[in-house]
Amino acid sequence: MIKIDFTGSTVLVTGGAGFVGSNVVGRIVRSGGKVIVLDDLFTGDRRNIEEGIAYEFVEGSVFDYELVRDLMARVDYVAHLAARNIIISTKNPFEDYKTNIGGTLNILMAARETKPKGIVYTSSASIYGNQKILPILEDETPLTFSPYSVSKLAGENYCYSFYETFFVPATVVRYSNIFGPHQNPLNPYCGVISKFIKAIDEGQPVQIHGDGHQTRDYTYVDDAVDATLLALLSPRADGMIFNVGTGTETSVLDMASKIAEQVGKEAILEHIDRRDIDNIRRRVLNIERIRTRLRWQPQVTLSEGLRRTVEWYLAVK
Ligand SMILES: NC(=O)c1ccc[n+]([C@@H]2O[C@H](COP(=O)([O-])OP(=O)(O)OC[C@H]3O[C@@H](n4cnc5c(N)ncnc54)[C@H](O)[C@@H]3O)[C@@H](O)[C@H]2O)c1
């Protein structure tokens, strides 16, 4: 297991009631740190956070500058995960703009006053759009196809500009599709995994957008959390951008058969219309930078991650 130590530190986790954020909260507390969660419960739910662990919860928005500044004055680090997701963002780009751009700017502006030791901002591989050269390097030119990718990229650019201009120690992690226990099937990034598990278990058709040969790079949530916290703790990461993925491409058809194997039932495939949001043909990330700079690499294989996710689903369904 990768060593992470927050002993003696307090961390503000924005979006801490969400899928990835709740796992970040658990990992920090188990690594000796104190946590304050700021979440407006838009898609989050406090039941995602490990039962029995101690943390402070503040219900509110990252768009509220004074609240953000007051909370940041009490912490050493900030893990900034709060965001409106790609589906909400496509329906209402202004909502997205307020949280994803405005909220990130608030954190960075407050940091000029409160001087945290580190900030990590969770961006998305969506900012790459459809790239020709795979696996995708961090230096590739972004192709912002959706309002969501525009806002996530703007957040990144603000992080870098505040690092350069005001010495704010901000680091960007660009997540590829993250999956694992507690993921809501409505979560647009990896809803496919939760949806497929449910359909296969219930003997229902598995709906595949288009031909099913589109690929993604699926990252198990514990690995993504480790990468995020290493980036947060390491001064060597300040001002940098890191891909967080596995470097392995998996098609939707392959995913359906891997899940069927884990569930122990057959997948009945049904091809439907091509997806209209995040319609990227192939995506896989190059992870050499984070491997060499932060000595992070994924620890959980896709089959093991799916095994754990299926086990969780069958236990709680
Ligand atoms: N899950 C993935 O595969 C993936 C991929 C790429 C990037 N990301 C990024 O990782 C982060 C976490 O994503 P997730 O999958 O856990 O999503 P999620 O929707 O489960 O979590 C987001 C959390 O932020 C909270 N939130 C939203 N707007 C807020 C606001 N204005 N103020 C305070 N809290 C607010 C939500 O209530 C929720 O708890 C996001 O920044 C997302 O852009 C996730």
The ligand as an SDF file (V2000), in Angstrom:
LIG
                    3D

 44 48  0  0  0  0  0  0  0  0999 V2000
  -15.6660   10.0150  -11.2560 N   0  0  0  0  0  0  0  0  0  0  0  0
  -14.9080   10.1830  -12.3270 C   0  0  0  0  0  0  0  0  0  0  0  0
  -14.7050    9.2580  -13.1100 O   0  0  0  0  0  0  0  0  0  0  0  0
  -14.2720   11.5160  -12.6200 C   0  0  0  0  0  0  0  0  0  0  0  0
  -13.5920   11.6840  -13.8270 C   0  0  0  0  0  0  0  0  0  0  0  0
  -12.9950   12.9070  -14.1090 C   0  0  0  0  0  0  0  0  0  0  0  0
  -13.0330   13.9290  -13.1780 C   0  0  0  0  0  0  0  0  0  0  0  0
  -13.7240   13.7600  -12.0250 N   0  0  0  0  0  0  0  0  0  0  0  0
  -13.7360   14.8770  -11.0650 C   0  0  0  0  0  0  0  0  0  0  0  0
  -13.5980   14.3490   -9.7580 O   0  0  0  0  0  0  0  0  0  0  0  0
  -14.3690   15.1180   -8.8360 C   0  0  0  0  0  0  0  0  0  0  0  0
  -15.2920   14.2120   -8.0500 C   0  0  0  0  0  0  0  0  0  0  0  0
  -16.1900   13.5570   -8.9430 O   0  0  0  0  0  0  0  0  0  0  0  0
  -17.2030   12.4260   -8.4610 P   0  0  0  0  0  0  0  0  0  0  0  0
  -17.2410   11.3810   -9.4900 O   0  0  0  0  0  0  0  0  0  0  0  0
  -16.9050   12.0510   -7.0560 O   0  0  0  0  0  0  0  0  0  0  0  0
  -18.5770   13.2330   -8.5490 O   0  0  0  0  0  0  0  0  0  0  0  0
  -19.7530   13.3940   -7.4860 P   0  0  0  0  0  0  0  0  0  0  0  0
  -20.8440   14.1040   -8.2040 O   0  0  0  0  0  0  0  0  0  0  0  0
  -20.0360   12.1060   -6.8230 O   0  0  0  0  0  0  0  0  0  0  0  0
  -19.0890   14.3750   -6.4090 O   0  0  0  0  0  0  0  0  0  0  0  0
  -19.0880   15.7730   -6.5250 C   0  0  0  0  0  0  0  0  0  0  0  0
  -19.4390   16.3330   -5.1400 C   0  0  0  0  0  0  0  0  0  0  0  0
  -19.3760   17.7610   -5.2080 O   0  0  0  0  0  0  0  0  0  0  0  0
  -20.5340   18.2850   -4.5480 C   0  0  0  0  0  0  0  0  0  0  0  0
  -20.7940   19.6150   -5.1180 N   0  0  0  0  0  0  0  0  0  0  0  0
  -21.2340   19.9230   -6.3650 C   0  0  0  0  0  0  0  0  0  0  0  0
  -21.3380   21.2570   -6.5040 N   0  0  0  0  0  0  0  0  0  0  0  0
  -20.9290   21.8050   -5.3200 C   0  0  0  0  0  0  0  0  0  0  0  0
  -20.8320   23.1390   -4.8280 C   0  0  0  0  0  0  0  0  0  0  0  0
  -21.1710   24.1980   -5.5790 N   0  0  0  0  0  0  0  0  0  0  0  0
  -20.3570   23.3240   -3.5720 N   0  0  0  0  0  0  0  0  0  0  0  0
  -20.0390   22.2870   -2.7810 C   0  0  0  0  0  0  0  0  0  0  0  0
  -20.1500   20.9930   -3.1710 N   0  0  0  0  0  0  0  0  0  0  0  0
  -20.5840   20.7590   -4.4400 C   0  0  0  0  0  0  0  0  0  0  0  0
  -21.6250   17.2770   -4.8450 C   0  0  0  0  0  0  0  0  0  0  0  0
  -22.7190   17.3690   -3.9580 O   0  0  0  0  0  0  0  0  0  0  0  0
  -20.8480   15.9690   -4.7010 C   0  0  0  0  0  0  0  0  0  0  0  0
  -20.8300   15.5300   -3.3600 O   0  0  0  0  0  0  0  0  0  0  0  0
  -15.0490   16.1960   -9.6480 C   0  0  0  0  0  0  0  0  0  0  0  0
  -14.2730   17.3690   -9.5910 O   0  0  0  0  0  0  0  0  0  0  0  0
  -15.0370   15.6450  -11.0680 C   0  0  0  0  0  0  0  0  0  0  0  0
  -15.0350   16.6850  -12.0220 O   0  0  0  0  0  0  0  0  0  0  0  0
  -14.3490   12.5840  -11.7170 C   0  0  0  0  0  0  0  0  0  0  0  0
  1  2  1  0
  2  3  2  0
  2  4  1  0
  4  5  1  0
  4 44  2  0
  5  6  2  0
  6  7  1  0
  7  8  2  0
  8  9  1  0
  8 44  1  0
  9 10  1  0
  9 42  1  0
 10 11  1  0
 11 12  1  0
 11 40  1  0
 12 13  1  0
 13 14  1  0
 14 15  2  0
 14 16  1  0
 14 17  1  0
 17 18  1  0
 18 19  2  0
 18 20  1  0
 18 21  1  0
 21 22  1  0
 22 23  1  0
 23 24  1  0
 23 38  1  0
 24 25  1  0
 25 26  1  0
 25 36  1  0
 26 27  1  0
 26 35  1  0
 27 28  2  0
 28 29  1  0
 29 30  1  0
 29 35  2  0
 30 31  1  0
 30 32  2  0
 32 33  1  0
 33 34  2  0
 34 35  1  0
 36 37  1  0
 36 38  1  0
 38 39  1  0
 40 41  1  0
 40 42  1  0
 42 43  1  0
M  CHG  2   8   1  16  -1
M  END
$$$$
